Amino acid sequence: MVCQQLQQALVELAAIPNGHVGICAETIDRRHLIEINADEVFPAASSIKMYVLFTLLKKADAGELSLDERIEFTPTAAKPGSGVLFHLDHGLRLTLKDLATLMMMISDNSALMMLTDYLGVEMINAEIDRLGLEHTRFGDWSRFEVTYADSMRFGQSTPREFVQFLLHMRGGDLLSPKLQDVFWDTLRIQKYIEPLRKFLPASPWSREFGLAELIWVASKSGALDDCVTESGFVSVADGGWAVSVMSRDLPNIDSDPDKAAEGLISSISLRIFEAWAPLYEGEQAT
């Protein structure tokens, strides 16, 4: 009954007049599932950066690289859009872990470009293939400044494949415990572009100030001219769920002062929280 009511509420929310929305959410115990256009392919925008982080950590796990290795920020790596490196002086030498942090925390496109050049697009897609994600592809960010409007060019996926990956990661068998912690810690530091977390009682600052965290969100958002997306994991006590909201064919989001597409993700996330969080009340926080 809970899922039926939630499904209907989300169907109504997703029925926007301009654009197309896909949703998938599933609890970690696999008891509850929501799927609305969950197998349709959408632009992933910056959410695809999640797989760059995974590939980096996978190679570190195999001893093929060190996260402490430093590489130089050069003019060819500078990409406009989100981030800060584009505005800093060239010659700065950052560790691979620093770049991953910038890429996930503030969606830094220059950090993404440096990691992509280091790893290679083929290697990133090979890791995606090994995960069995048939419709997920990492795209070409090298010409981001001149092909910005071609949203599918930068990466694509389905809501279900994001959820499958995140639940698989929570299962703990894709990376060593140490690097799995790095993966989740890096996703949890996104502080400024997080519609999934906006209406939830979760603070991105709690850990830094040593406060208790009964609820936390680890996610990666993304947006281009015609799409807004976010995929992540919401941890509640001993439970939680993976959720992915993706969209396409939206009116130009930069001209929308109300940020309706981001608000839609926040509303969907809140509805799921209100329906599923009570299922774990009374359980111990992790």
N, C-alpha and C positions, 0 to 999 in steps of 0.2 A: 504493500500500500504506500509506504514512504516513497519508494522509487517511482511508482505510477504517478503520484501527485507531483513529485519533483520533475519527472519527465515532461508532464503536461505544462507545468509552469515555465520550464526552459524552452519548450517548443514555442510558447507564446512570446517569450522574450526574444528568441532568435528570429522571429518572423518580422524582420525589419523591412521597410519599404524600398530602400535602396541598398543593394548589396546582398551578400550571401554569407551565412554563418555556419560553422561546423563546431560541434561540441562532443567531447568524450571525457568521461570521468569514471574512475573505478576505485573502490576501496582496496587497501593493501591486502585484506583478507579475501578479496575476490567475491564478496557476498553481494555487493551492490554495484550496478553498472548503469550509466547513462550514455546514450549514443544518439546523436542527432547529426546527420550528414557526416558521420565519423570516419567514413572510408573515402570521402571525396578529397581530392588533392587541392591544397591551398598554398599560396606563397608563405614561406616560413619566415621571411624577413630576418631580423637579428636573432630570432629564437634558434635558428640553425647553428648559431655559435656554440650552443650546448655540445654539439658533436665535435667541434674543434677542441674544446676542453677535454672531452672524453678521449679523443685520439691522442692528445698530448699526454694525458695521464696513463693511457694504455702503453704507450711507448716508454714512458718512465718506469712503469711496472716491469717491463721486459728488460730493463737495463740498457735500452737503446739511446737514452738521452738522460741528462740531468736537469731537473727543474731549476737548478742554480746557475746553469749556463747563461751567460750574458750575450746579447746581440745588440747591434747598433741601430739606432733609429736614423734612417736615411731619407732623403727627399722622395725617393720612389715609393716608400712605404706610407707616406702621408696621405690620408684619405679624409675628405670632408664628412660632415654629418655628425653623428654623436661621438663624444669623446673629448679628450684634452690634448693628446699627443700632436695632433695636427697644428696646434697653436704653440708648441714648444720648440726650442732650438734643436736642430739636427745634431747628431753626435752623441746624444744621450744613450747610455748603455743600460739596458734593463734585463733582468733575469726572465726566463721563460715563465716562471710563476708570476712575476710582476705583470707581464703582458696578459696572462690569463685572467688575473684579477681585474685589470683595467677593462678587458674585453667583456667580462661578465658584470662588473659592478656598475659601469657607466656606458657599457656597450661601445667601447672605443673601437672605431673602424680601423684606425691605424695599427692598433695592437692586433686586431684580427688579421690585417694584411701581413704583418711581420710573422705571425704564427703560421699563416697559410703558406707564405714563402718558405718557411723553415720546414714544415711538415710535407707540403705538397697536396694539391687538391685530390690527386689520385689516391694518396694514402688515407685521407679523410674519408673518401667515398668507399674505399676498401674496408675500413672499419665499420662503416654503416652497413655495407653488404654482409659482413660477418655477423652483424646483429640480426640479420634477417628482415630488415626494414625495406620492403620492396619498392615503396613509393617515395622514400626519403632520399633526396640528393642534395649535396652541398654544391653550390654554383660558383660562378665567376664574379668575384668582387674587384677584380683588377681595374675595371673601367667604371667603377661605381659613380664617379662624378659626371659621366656622360650618358649613362644608361639607367639612371635612378628610377625612371618611371616603369621600366620593364621588370616588374616585381618578381616574376617567376625565375628570372635569370640568376638570382642570388641564392636560391634554394627553395625546396618545396618538400612538403610532407603531408600527412593526414593527422587529424586529431587522435585517431586510434594508435598510430605508430608512435607518437610522442608519449602517450600514456603507457603503451607497452614497454618502451625504453625506460621510462622513469620507474615503473614497478619492478622491472628487471634489475635496475640499479639498486633499488631498496632491498631486493632479495640478497644482495651482497656477494654475488658470485661472478661479477664482471671485472672487478678490480680487487687488489689486496685491501685489507681493512684500512691501512694507513692512507692509501690513495683514494679509497672510497670516501673517507672523511674529508680529504682535500676537495673532492668533487662537490660534496654537499655544502661544505663550508663556503666554497667559492660561489655557489648558486644562492646562498643565503645572504650575501652581502649586497645584493642589488637593493638600493635604498630609494631611488628617485623615480624610477619608471616601473611601477609595480601595481597595475590595476587589480591583479588577483588578490593582493593583500589589503587594498585600500580600505575596505569596510570590515575587515576581520580584526579581532582583538589580538593582533600580533604586532610586535614592534621590532624593526630591524636593528634597533640599538641595544636591545636587552643584553645580549652576550657581551658586548663591548663594555658595558657598565656593571657586569657581574650580577645581573638580575635574573630571577627565575624565568624560564620560558616554558609555559605549559603548551603554547601553540607557536609553531614557526612555519614559515613559508620559504621554500627554495624554488626559484623560478627564473625564467628568461623571457622577457618580452621582446617585441619587435614591431616596427611600423614602417611602411613605405607609403607612397602616394595613395594607393587604393586598398591597403590592407592594414589591419592591426591584429596582433596575435600575442598570446602568452601561454606558456606551458610550464607546469611546475608540480611540486608536491606540497601538500598541506599536512603537517604533522599535528595530530591532536591526541594527547595522552598516549595510550598504547596502540592507537590506530592512526588512520590518516588515509589520504587518497591522492592519486595523481589526477590532474585535470589539464585539459588542453582546449583552448578556445581559439579558433582561427576564422579569418574572414577574407573575402575578396570582393572585387567589383564595387568598392565603396566610392562615394564621391570624394574628391580631393580632401584628405583629412586635415591638411595644413590650413584649409580655409574654414574649418569648423571650430569656432571659438568655444563651443560647449564640449568638445572632445567626446562626442556621443559614442564612438566606437570603444574608447577606453572605458567609458561609463558602463557600457553593455557588459564588458568582461567583469568589471567590479560587481555588477548586479548579479550576474550568473554565479560568480564565486560566492557571494553572500547567500544566495538561495541554496547552494549545495551545502555550505557550512551550516545553515540553519536546519537543514534536513538531516545531515549526517553526523555532525558533532555530538548531538545528544546520544548517539549510539555508543559513544565511548566515555560518557560521563561516569565518574567514580573510579576509572582506571588510573593507574599511576603514570605520571609524565615520564617521557624518555628524553 
